[in-house]
Amino acid sequence: MSDTPRLRHLRGRDPLGLRRALADRLLPALVGAMALLAALGLAGAEGAGNLADRWRAGAAGQLLLQLPSDAEAAPIVERLAGLPGTAEAALVPEERLRQLMAPWLGEVPGLPLPRMIAITLRPEADQTPFLEAVQAIPGAQLETQGSAVRQALRLAEGLQALSMAMLAVVGLVGAALVAVATRAGIAARRETILILHELGARDSDIAGRFARRLARLCALGAAGGAAVAVPALWALADQAIPVILAREATAGDLPWLALAALPAVAAAIGWATALITLRAWLRKLP
């Protein structure tokens, strides 16, 4: 009917009284806390992924060549360094080897140690000449850093999976908060909703009002949480990156795109959750 109420024609007003029913303090604060946790989870997932990639790329070309203790290492180092697939070849100092073995063997100055050559291969290079040269060295044993790297990769991948699980939990908790807020709004404006429903207001219009209001509140809270996350993430990066990557932290190390997307994602979760919750309630009405 032409005189049927259409809430979409009242966009500039608040016919459901949602500004009073859905307060603009508690929900944004809770969503902001969720956004802060999500930012930490995103940073953890991104950092663990980058670290795993770095270890994976570095491990592919890191080798150790063990020679007998009486072998002449200098000519071998020079020969291996001259191969086209070798980026670097250097003899590991005996003092360094003794430092590494001291926790297990103690200080044994007279103990003969094998000669060790640390080798870095060029990415995508043909390793055939290198392997042939190693096979021609009497008593040489080639060792990769595979075992240690595999353990490190498992750790990084585990941290990445944990961060993603944390993001999933944060999303579910955020959706639950919006559902509770929606039900609280329904309880507060039940009579008004019933009157408008009986007068012929469309379910989609009523649900849309709730969804837009809660989407705005979620976006506001997430923006605040993302703003608080920036100094927290910078403090973590400033402490962790020099240890992990052996360089100073820069502004580019922060997940700016993910932080910028948090308000939009929170708004989408709030809008969808409120819409589903309210439409499910409205369908039960006679």
Secondary structure as UniProt FT lines:
FT   TURN            2..3
FT   HELIX           7..10
FT   TURN            11..12
FT   TURN            15..16
FT   HELIX           18..21
FT   HELIX           26..59
FT   TURN            60..61
FT   STRAND          62..67
FT   TURN            69..70
FT   HELIX           73..81
FT   TURN            84..85
FT   STRAND          86..91
FT   HELIX           94..105
FT   TURN            109..110
FT   STRAND          115..121
FT   TURN            123..124
FT   HELIX           128..135
FT   TURN            138..139
FT   STRAND          141..144
FT   HELIX           146..188
FT   HELIX           190..198
FT   TURN            199..200
FT   HELIX           203..244
FT   HELIX           251..253
FT   HELIX           256..283
//
